[in-house]
């Protein structure tokens, strides 16, 4: 069983307008959480194909700085920077969609992990665009936490579609809606519209407001 409330609260979420690498304006989605494992172990868990497939998806490609990667059934792109065990920067599904993963040692044998996904405002539309990608990243961070704790599933894709994880994703979507509202980067109508689209995509089999 997943402690959904704990897992939702374990992730810090932030939405902001930030410059893109090309010099335009973009929407940045930032996630932060702490793992009970060392940076070296977390780095290996997110970059070693044999480990990634056990909690996320099959990973293939020329896995080095300057190379390309592909996640089966998910995104692919270019590896822009690879500085183990602290920084990974890559494109995600397109040249203007850029993800940066940052790892830093925390207290004891823990790791503070940040994921920042920046896309041009023309693609995101507004901060409400975070509802398209934020719950997906939340799901990835959940899967990584479960894996690092020794809870390995036979089929990560099937697990992601379970009612339990859909309930997590439903609450995640509402949490991202709150983050977008707090950021001042989207109107209430924009957030409400994309919240419904996000729920239909990430949590099609569960209904209702977030748990109080």
N, C-alpha and C positions, 0 to 999 in steps of 0.2 A: 504493500500500500504506500502511496505517495502522500506525504504531509503537504497538501496543496497550499495551505495558507503559509506555511513556513517557506516553501519554495518560491511563492510569489513575493513574499517579503524579503527574501534573500537577494533579490536583484534590484539594484538602483537603476532607474530609467530617466533619461533626459532627452529632450527634443529641443533643437536650436537651429537657427539660421547661421550657417558658416560658409566661408569662401570655399569653392571647389579648387581642385588642383589646376584646373584650366583658367582660374581667375574669376569665374562667375559666382553667382550666389547658389547655395545649396541648402538642403535640409539634412541635418546630422542627427542620427539616432545613436545614442550612447547607452551601453549597458555596462554594469560593473557588479561583480560579486567575488566572494572569497571562497577558495577551495582548500580542503584539508589535505594538501599534498604540496610537494616542492615544485618550484618553477620548472625544473628539469623534467619531472614526471608529467606535469600538465602539458608542457611543450610537446613531449613525445606523444601524449594522448591525442593531441590535435593535429599532429603532422605525420605520424607513422601510419601508413595505410592499413597495416595489420591491426592496429588499435582503433583507428577511426571507424572502420567498418563494423566494429563491435558495439558502437553506441550511436553512430550517425548514418554513414553511407559508404559505399565502396569509393575509394579515392585512387585516382590514377593520373599519369602524366609525367612530365619532366620536372620532378619536384625539387627545384633549386631556384635561386634568384635568377630571374631572366627566363625561366621556364614557364610552362603552362600546367594547369591542373584541371581535373574534371571530377565532380562528385556525381555518381550515378543517380539519375532521377532528380538532380538538383542543379546547382550553378557550376559554371566553369569560368576560367579566366586566366589572367597573367599574374605571375608572382613578381611583384615589383621590388619587394625587399624581404630579406630573410636573415634575421640576426638572432640565432638561437642563444639562450632560451627566453628572449625578451620582446622581440618585435617581428611581426609578420604583416606585410602589406600586400594587397592583391586587388585586382579588379574582380567584380562579382556579376557575371552575366552580361557585362557590357563595359566599354572603355571608360564611361563616365560614372559608373557605379563602383565606388572604392571602399574597401573594408580594411581597417587597421586593427590588429589584435595586439594588445600590449600586456605583458606579464611582469609582475614585480613581486619580490619576496615580501611576505607579510610577517606577522609575529609567529615565532616558532617555525614549524615546517608547514606554513601555509602560503598560498599564492593569491595575490590580488590580480584578477583578470579584467581587462576592459576590452570591449568590442565597440568600435565606432564605424558606422556605415553612413557614408555621405553620398547623396545623389543630387544632381542639379534640380533647382526649383522647377524647371520646366517639366521634369519627370515626376517629381513628388507632388506638385500642385501647391501644397502647403504643408504645414506640420502635421496635418491629418494623414499625410502619406505614410507616417510612421506606423499606422495601423496595418499597412500592407506587409511590413517587414519585421516590426518589433516582436509580435507574438511568435514568429518563426525563430528569431534569435533566442527568445526566451525558452522555446522548446529545446533548442540546441544546448543551451546552458543547463537545462534540467537534465537532459540525457547525459551530458558530461559529468554532472554531479553524481548521478546514479551509477555510472560506470566506475568513477573513481572510488566510490564506496563499495564496489564489488557486486553491484546489482546488474549483472550482464543479462541482456535479453537475447533471445534467439534471432528475432527479426526486428531491428530498430524501426523500420518503416511501419510494420504492423502495430508495434507498441505506440508509435506516434498517433495512430488513428484510433486507439482504444478510447472508450468513454472516459476513463480516468484522466488520460492526458488531454482529451478534448475539454474536460471540465477545467483543467489547469489552463488551457489555451483560452477558454471563455473568460476566466478571471484575468488572464494576461491582457486580453484585448481591452477590457475595461480599464486596467491599470495604464495601458498606453493611451487610451482616450483621456484619462486624467492628466497624464504627463503632457500630452499635446495641448490640453486646455491651459495648464499652468504655464506653458512656454509662451503663450500669446502669439503663436505662429499660425493659428488657424481659427476660423470662426466656429461657433457652436454648431451651425448647420453643416459645415464641412466635416466636423468631427462626428456628428450624429450619422451622417450618410455613410461615411467610411467605416464607422463602427459596425453597422449592420452588414456591410460587405465583408469585413474581417471575421465576424462571427459566422457568417455563412461558409466562409472558406476554412477556417481553423476549427470550428466547433459546430459542424452541421447537425450533430445528433443530440446536442444538449441545448436547453433553452433556459431563459430566465435571467434575472439581474445577478450581479456578483454577490457572493456570500458576504454578510455583514460581519 
